Amino acid sequence: MSEASSDRVEIVNIVGSGALGVEVDIDALAGDIPEAEYNPENYNGMYLRIEEHGPLITLYRSGKYIITGGGLT
């Protein structure tokens, strides 16, 4: 890249995943967490966003999870 170049790298999303190593009772958990969104007729994962514009956590019955940190500025 030359000194005159204005190319910049911008991070717009970060994704991480993992597994808790245990099976999770999504029905009970979603009922206990007011911020949780869970509709098994539409999708088998529970969505959880603790703060507005914060990371989105998707948790599955298998204990696997995905954390997406979109909207970074």
C-alpha positions, 0 to 999 in steps of 0.5 A: 500500500502506498502512502497516498492510499486511503484504503482502510480495514473496518471491522463490522462483525465478530463471531465466536462459538463454543459449547457448554458441554451440557444439554440445556433446557431452553424452555425453562431458561427462556422462561426465566430470562425476560430478554430471551427470545425463543420460538421453537416453531420458527427456530430451535435456538434461543436468542439473547441480547442483554443490552441494546446493540450489544452482542447477540447470543444464540444458544441451542439445546445441545449446549452449543452457542454462537455470539455475534458482535455486529454493529461495532463502531 
